Amino acid sequence: MLMTTTNNIEGKKILKYHGLVTGEAILGANIFKDFFAGIRDIVGGRSAAYEKELRQAKEIALQEMQVDATNLGGNAVIAIDLDYETVGQGSMLMVTASGTAITLED
């Protein structure tokens, strides 16, 4: 399924708008990742553990949105917006994805 952050797809005609579709993922961070991420904050560098969790949460949210679009009869999603948040006093990572399900010409 074609999924994009743009409002249209060059060279393709939108035949039907099906409506808003969303996907959400909340993943808990564990104490060891928190500990090592804190060390990274002190000495500098990237936290690979958190980056991996964020990528996984993003993929889950996008997959849920794709299923939602398919259930509505769409074959693409446009105008995708991704939001990242922490919940539960920072102990969990949340990713939400929203967009518009459409049917594109073949």
C-alpha positions in Angstrom: 0.0 0.0 0.0 1.3 3.4 -0.9 1.6 5.7 2.1 2.9 9.2 2.0 3.0 12.5 4.0 2.0 14.5 0.9 -1.6 15.5 0.1 -1.5 14.0 -3.4 0.5 11.6 -5.4 1.9 13.0 -8.6 0.6 11.4 -11.7 -2.2 9.5 -9.9 -5.8 10.5 -9.7 -7.6 10.2 -6.4 -10.9 8.4 -7.1 -12.4 8.3 -3.6 -11.7 9.6 -0.1 -12.5 7.1 2.6 -11.8 9.2 5.6 -9.4 9.4 8.6 -7.3 6.4 9.6 -5.1 6.1 12.6 -2.7 3.8 14.3 -1.2 3.8 17.8 1.6 2.1 19.6 2.7 2.4 23.2 5.8 0.5 24.2 7.2 0.3 27.7 10.8 1.1 28.3 12.6 -1.1 30.7 14.8 -0.1 33.6 18.1 -1.2 31.9 17.4 0.8 28.8 16.5 3.8 31.1 19.8 3.3 33.0 22.0 3.1 29.9 20.2 5.9 28.2 20.9 8.1 31.3 24.6 7.2 31.0 24.5 8.2 27.3 23.0 11.6 28.3 25.9 12.2 30.7 28.7 11.1 28.3 27.1 12.0 25.0 26.0 9.8 22.1 22.9 8.2 20.8 20.7 5.7 22.6 20.4 2.8 20.2 17.9 1.0 22.5 15.5 3.9 22.5 15.9 4.5 18.8 15.1 0.8 18.1 12.0 1.1 20.3 10.8 4.2 18.5 11.3 2.6 15.1 9.4 -0.4 16.2 6.5 1.7 17.6 6.4 3.7 14.4 6.1 0.5 12.3 3.3 -0.8 14.5 1.4 2.5 14.2 1.8 2.6 10.4 0.8 -1.1 10.1 -2.4 -0.4 12.1 -3.2 2.6 10.0 -2.7 0.5 6.8 -5.1 -2.2 8.1 -7.6 0.5 8.9 -7.3 1.9 5.4 -7.7 -1.5 3.8 -10.8 -2.2 5.9 -12.3 1.1 4.6 -11.6 0.0 1.0 -8.6 2.2 0.4 -5.5 1.4 -1.5 -3.3 4.3 -0.3 -3.0 6.7 2.6 -2.0 10.3 2.2 -1.3 13.3 4.5 0.3 11.0 7.1 1.3 12.7 10.4 3.4 11.0 13.0 3.5 12.1 16.6 5.9 10.9 19.3 5.1 11.3 23.0 6.1 9.8 26.4 3.5 8.7 28.8 3.5 7.4 32.3 6.1 9.8 33.7 8.3 8.9 30.7 8.3 5.2 31.3 6.5 4.5 28.0 6.9 5.6 24.4 3.8 6.4 22.3 3.7 6.9 18.6 0.5 7.9 16.8 0.0 8.0 13.1 -2.9 9.5 11.2 -3.8 10.1 7.6 -6.5 9.9 5.0 -7.4 6.6 3.3 -8.0 7.0 -0.4 -8.5 4.9 -3.5 -6.1 5.7 -6.3 -6.5 5.0 -9.9 -4.5 1.9 -11.1 
